[in-house]
Amino acid sequence: MAAVLAFAAPVAQAAESQGFQISPPVTELKLDPGTSARGVVKVTNLTDQQITLQVSKQNFVARGEEGEVDLLDNGDALYSLSPWFTIGQASVDVPPKSTKEVPYILNVPPNAEPGGRYGSIIFDTIPPKLPSGQSGATVKQRLAGLIFLRVNGNANEQLAVTTFQPNHTFYEYGPINFMTRIKNLGTVHEKPTGQIVIKNVFGFKTATIKLDEKNVIPSATRKLTSTFKRRMMVGPYTAELTVHNGAKQTLTAKTSFTVIPYKLVAGVLFVLTLLVLFYWKSRKRFARAFRILAGRE
């Protein structure tokens, strides 16, 4: 009996397997209630043999804080998209080194509530059958094209910054990594923009870091990492975060850190100490030498 090893695509950016790839891996749409849209997903065969792929649809939800997703047959009805779109075929044959298009139609009901809906078009390889009586493992490859739909209207848009901090509070040298966690408390996905402003102990701005723009699905938390790449710094610093959620929200947070290159400072102090001791022990000889030069001895 053959054992099937299934490899799902848990990350939105995963658009290529060993045997095939899809494009686009992520589609973002905005539609009014009662309207429809047509789209295609391109499938490219990377192998030298024809492949047959099963085509299906599922909803997806966020998993973890890094942008991964879980594919679900059933999900929260408030965010389910798969019932709203149809795929023109249940399978597709793709010749070697070729690309095929798989069309789909998305229909938004007239009474659809404003907010976000999330679904995926899934492509699965069909594992080959092993000869009768032979056992082993075959590989089933899977890729999912994710669809983010925003139903236009007055949706609940609300974000919260739950964490903003450096990975340490004390450094010898840079770079400095900041971790930001943003939670979506609304009913539609958001792609917030923002920046981190670094100021020194005197309040002068020393750097501005742009925040990565990533989708945050409702009820999910997204972790973002930003890096202040400067190496040589001295003293206490503050970091001020500003996050914009369109024109609806501006969120702020503040943290601090200190940079002291203590090994370098210790080395400089050691050298200065040696110079002072040398001068202290040699001061009488220096004084006599000055008197001789002045003709006093």
Residue, then its C-alpha position, 0 to 999 in steps of 0.5 A: m500500500a502506498a503512503v501519501l505524504a501531503f505538503a500543504a502551502p501554509v504561507a501566503q508567499a509559498a507559490e512554488s513546489q518542486g514540480f509546479q508553481i502558481s501565479p499570483p500567489v496572493t490576490e487582493l480584491k475590493l468589490d461592492p455587494g451584488t457585483s462580481a469579478r473574474g480572475v485566473v490563476k496561472v499554473t506552470n509545469l516545471t518538469d519534463q513530464q505532463i502533470t495533472l492537478q486537482v483543483s479545489k477551493q477552501n477558506f483560510v484563517a491565520r496561523g501564528e504571527e508570521g503570516e502563515v495560514d491554515l486551509l479549512d473546508n469550514g470556517d467562520a461564516l462571517y469571513s468565509l469566501s469559498p461559497w462565493f466563487t466558482i472554478g471552471q474545472a475540477s482538474v487541469d493537465v499541464p504539458p511539460k515546461s508549459t503554463k495553463e490558466v485556470p479561470y474563476i468567477l467571484n460573486v458577492p451577494p447583494n446582502a453581503e456585509p461590509g468586511g473581509r472574506y478569505g478563500s483559496i484556490i488549491f492545486d494538488t498533484i495526483p500521486p502515481k499508483l505503485p505496482s500491485g503488491q509494492s509498498g512505499a511512499t509517494v509525494k502529493q504536492r499542494l499549492a494554494g492561491l490566496i484571495f483577500l476580498r474586501v466587501n466595500g462599505n462601512a466595515n469595522e476597522q480597528l487595530a491595536v499595538t500589543t507589543f513594541q520593544p527591542n530584543h534587548t534593552f542594553y547593547e554593546y553595538g548595533p544593529i538593534n532589532f525591534m519587534t512589533r505586534i499588531k492585532n486586528l480587532g476589526t472585521v476586515h484585513e488591514k495593511p497598516t503603514g508606519q515608521i519607527v523614529i530613533k532619537n538620542v539622549f538629546g532628543f535629536k532624530t538619528a534615524t527613521i525606519k519604515l515599518d513593513e506593510k503586511n496584511v493582518i487578518p481579523s482576530a489575528t496578530r501579526k509580528l513585524t521585525s524592524t532593524f536599526k542597522r547602525r553599529m557604532m552608538v553610545g548612550p541611551y536612545t528612545a524609539e517612537l512607533t507610529v502606525h497608520n490605519g488608513a485615515k481611521q486610526t493613528l497608533t503610537a508606542k514608545t520604548s528605549f534602549t542603551v548602547i555602550p561599547y564597554k570593551l572599547v570604553a574600557g580599553v580607552l580608560f586603560v590607556l588613559t590610566l597608563l598615561v596618567l601613571f606614567y606622567w605621575k611617576s615621571r613628573k620630577r624628571f619632567a620638571r627638572a628637564f624644564r628647569i634645565l631648558a629654562g637655564r635655572e640649573 
